[in-house]
Amino acid sequence: MELRTEVEIEAAAADVWRVLTDFASYPEWNPFITEIRGDLREGTALEVSLSVPEGRDLHFRPRLLRCENERELRWRGHFLFAGLFDGEHFFRLEAVGPSRTRFIHGENFTGILVRFASATLSKAARGFVYMNRALKRRVEEG
């Protein structure tokens, strides 16, 4: 199952990327992903904290799969063990013009528990939208 959201931001991809990858500043502006710790190197483990709307806070250690400057950031994590409830989270940036970027934010979920998680996934989808709006504000306000 895929959750996918997007928003257009009035800024160059380089500006969006700079805010997106400034993990230390997430507590200041990001209502959904409240903390990320780790290096932006493919293959490394990150420490991620989420605040799911109308849900509980979650903490997990996904592996960074892709870090392509100004284009894509992607990680994969799982609940308890692989195959139970796995998620591949992605952020993609597409230049729409010299100072306009489409930010695509989503996650592909797999595993035997996915079909039982529709309420949680609906809450997570709202979190994606909240983050997108906050990122747009943060980037556009400079």
C-alpha positions in Angstrom: 0.0 0.0 0.0 1.3 3.4 -0.9 0.6 6.7 0.8 1.6 9.7 -1.3 1.2 13.4 -0.9 2.7 16.4 -2.6 2.9 20.2 -2.5 4.5 22.8 -4.7 6.9 25.1 -3.0 7.9 28.6 -4.3 11.7 27.9 -4.1 14.5 26.2 -5.9 15.1 22.5 -5.2 18.4 23.5 -3.5 16.5 25.6 -0.9 14.0 22.9 -0.2 16.8 20.3 0.1 18.7 22.5 2.5 15.7 22.7 4.9 14.7 19.0 4.4 18.2 17.7 5.3 18.8 20.1 8.2 17.7 17.5 10.8 18.8 19.6 13.8 16.1 22.1 13.0 13.2 19.7 12.7 12.0 20.3 16.3 11.5 24.0 15.3 9.1 23.5 12.4 8.2 19.8 11.7 5.0 18.7 13.4 5.2 15.1 12.1 8.9 14.0 12.0 10.0 15.6 15.2 13.6 14.3 15.2 16.1 12.6 12.9 19.6 11.8 14.0 22.2 10.2 11.8 24.4 10.8 8.8 23.2 11.4 5.3 25.1 8.4 3.9 23.4 5.6 2.1 23.5 2.4 4.2 23.6 4.1 7.6 21.0 3.8 10.3 19.0 6.8 11.3 17.1 7.4 14.5 13.6 8.8 13.6 10.9 10.1 16.0 7.4 10.6 14.6 4.4 12.4 16.2 1.4 10.7 14.5 -1.7 13.0 14.6 -4.2 11.7 17.1 -1.9 8.8 17.7 1.2 8.0 19.7 4.8 9.0 19.2 6.9 6.4 17.4 10.6 5.9 17.4 12.5 3.6 15.0 15.8 3.0 13.3 15.4 2.8 9.5 18.3 2.3 7.1 19.0 5.1 4.6 18.6 3.7 1.1 19.1 6.8 -1.0 20.4 10.3 -0.6 20.6 12.0 -3.9 21.4 15.7 -3.5 18.4 17.9 -4.3 16.4 15.0 -5.7 15.6 12.2 -3.3 15.9 11.0 0.3 14.6 7.5 1.1 14.8 5.1 4.0 13.4 1.7 5.0 12.3 0.5 8.4 10.2 -2.2 10.0 8.2 -3.0 13.0 9.8 -5.6 15.2 11.2 -7.7 12.3 11.2 -7.5 8.5 8.0 -8.8 6.8 5.7 -7.9 9.6 5.1 -4.2 8.9 7.7 -2.6 6.7 7.8 1.0 5.4 9.9 2.6 2.7 9.6 6.4 3.3 10.5 8.8 0.5 10.9 12.5 -0.2 11.4 13.5 -3.8 12.0 16.9 -5.2 11.1 17.8 -8.8 12.0 21.1 -10.3 8.9 22.7 -11.8 10.7 25.9 -12.7 13.8 27.8 -11.7 12.2 28.8 -8.4 9.4 26.3 -8.0 9.7 22.7 -6.7 7.2 19.9 -6.4 7.8 18.1 -3.1 6.5 14.5 -3.1 6.3 12.8 0.2 5.1 9.2 0.8 5.7 5.7 2.0 5.2 2.3 0.6 4.0 -0.2 3.2 4.3 -4.0 3.0 4.0 -6.9 5.4 1.3 -9.1 6.9 0.0 -6.4 9.3 -0.6 -3.7 6.7 -4.2 -4.7 6.1 -5.0 -4.3 9.8 -3.5 -0.8 10.0 -5.9 1.4 8.0 -6.7 3.7 10.9 -3.1 4.3 11.7 -2.2 4.8 8.1 -4.9 7.4 7.7 -3.5 9.3 10.7 0.0 9.0 9.2 -1.3 10.4 5.9 -2.5 13.5 7.8 0.9 13.8 9.3 2.5 13.8 5.9 0.2 16.7 4.8 1.0 18.6 8.0 4.7 18.2 7.4 4.4 19.3 3.8 2.6 22.5 4.8 5.1 23.2 7.4 8.0 22.6 5.0 6.4 24.9 2.5 6.1 27.7 5.1 9.6 27.2 6.4 11.2 27.3 2.9 9.1 30.1 1.5 9.5 32.3 4.6 13.3 31.8 4.4 
